[in-house]
């Protein structure tokens, strides 16, 4: 395939999934700058190995490359930091291009924002294997089979991780509401 043909195929198959790639990287790395680096590196790898992509199902293929790149960056960061704690204080922002709709009812809007922040904070606190499974399924709409391909585990493991992740997330939210005294 010519370089021009490869570039056109890359743009057609992979560029539509860059937002999903960045969102996954952001959830795994918990750092905007590292997520950008990971997506850039993953795109370079994807372009280099575009010939190995079979068919038109590019999203799981790209997300697997992003996932692997994220874990490699985390390993490098941990080696470089030599024991420094990973910053978990920034759980993330809305994706670029998000449409903001001003609320009609400020009180209801404040409650929804608080609920989203609570879920986001609890999701960020989940162990990585559970967090990535939930992000891939609930935020990116990946099928179990796609998640299994991305993560490199059997489909039964994906189902198990999702079940445990949902249970743990539910428990964490309930505990936080009980602790903060905001439970009804």
N, C-alpha and C positions, 0 to 999 in steps of 0.2 A: 504494500500500500504506500502511495506517495505521501510525503509529509503534508501536503495540502489536503489529501483525502483523510489522513489521520486527524488533522486539525478540525476538519469539518465533522468527522464522526465524533470526536471528543466534544465539540460544541453542541452537537445535536443530542448526544446521549447523556453527557455528564453535567454540562452547565445547568440544566434545569434542577439538579439535585444539590447545588452548592449550598443553599440555605439549610437543607437537612444535614449536610456534611458539617457545616459550621455549628449548628445547634448540637449535634452529637458531640463534637469536639469540645464545645463549651461545657456541656454537662459532665463529660469525662475528666476534663482538665481543670475546670473551675477557674479559668483564667482567660480573659479575652485575647491577650497577646499570644499566649501559647496556643490557643485554639486557632488563631489566624495562621500561626506558623505551621501547625499540624495540617490544616486544610491545604495550605500552599504546598507543603512537602508531599501530601497525599495526591494532590492534583498532578504534580510532577511525576510521581510514581505511576499514577494511572495513565498519563499520557505515554510514558515510556513503555508500559506493558499493555497498551490498548489492544494489541493483537491477540492477547490471551482472553479478552472479553468475548464470550460466545453469545450470540443472539442479541437481543435488544434490552435485556433486563440489567440495566446499568446501576440502578440505585443500590441494590444489595452489594454489588461488586465494589462500588465506590465507598459505601459505608464501612465495609470490611477493611478496606485500605486505610480509611480514616481512623478506624478503631485501632488497628495495629500501629499506625503512626503515633497515635495518642499515647498508647502504652509504652512505646519506645521513648517518646519525649519525657514521659513521667519517670521512666527508669533513669534517663540521662540527668534529669533535674534532681532526682534523689541522690544520684552519685555526686553531682556538682554541689548540692547543698550540704552534703555530709552531716545529715542529722537535723537540719533546719526543718521546722514544721511547714507543711504545705498550707498556703493561705486559703481558708475556706470562707472568708468573710464576705466575698462578693458572689452571691448565688446566680447572678446573671441578669441580663436585661432582655427586653423584647427584641425579636429579630428585626433587622433593618427592613424598612418597607412596611412595617406594621401600621395599619390604619387605626388612628385613635378616635374614638367616638366619645364626645363629652356626655356625661350622664345627665338624665333629667332629674333624678332623685339622688342628691349628694350622699344621704345617709345610706341608702341601699348600695350605692357605688363604693362607699368606704368599707362596708361589710364585705362586698365581693373582693375588693383589693386585699383586705386583711385575710380572707379565706385563701386567695391565691398565694399570698406571701407565706402563709402557714404551710400550704401544700408544697410550695417551692422549697422552703427551708427544710422540711422533713424529707422531701425527695433528695435534696442535696446531701443530707446526712446518711442516706442509705449506703450500704456497702456497694462498691463499684459494680459488681456482677448483677445486683438487683437493680441498681439505678439505670445501667445501660439497657437492661431488658425492658424496663418500663418506658424509658425514653424512646426506644426503637418501636415498641408496640403502640403506646398511647399517643406519642407526639408525632411520630413519623408514619404511623399506620402500617408498619411492616407486618407481614404475615408471619406466623410461627416458623414456617419453612425458611423464609428470608432471614429471620433473626438467627436461626440455627446456622445458616450459611455464613452470615456476617461474623458471628461469635465463634463459630467452629466447634459447636457442641451438638449432640443429638437433639431432635425436636422435643423429646420427653424432658430433657434437661431445661429447655427453654420454657416449657409449660410449668415445670416445677419452680423455676426461678421466678416466673411471673406470679405464680400463686403465692409464693413466699414473700415476694416483694410487695404485693398488694396487701397481704396480711400485716406485714411489718409496717408498711406506710400507714395503714389504718390504725394500728396500735400506737404508733408514734404520734399521730395527729390527736388521737383520743387522750393520750398521756399529756400532751402539751396543753390541750384544752382543760383537762382536769387540773394540771399544775398551775396554769394561769388563772384558773377560776372562771373561765369563760364558757364552760359547758352548761347547757340548759338543764 
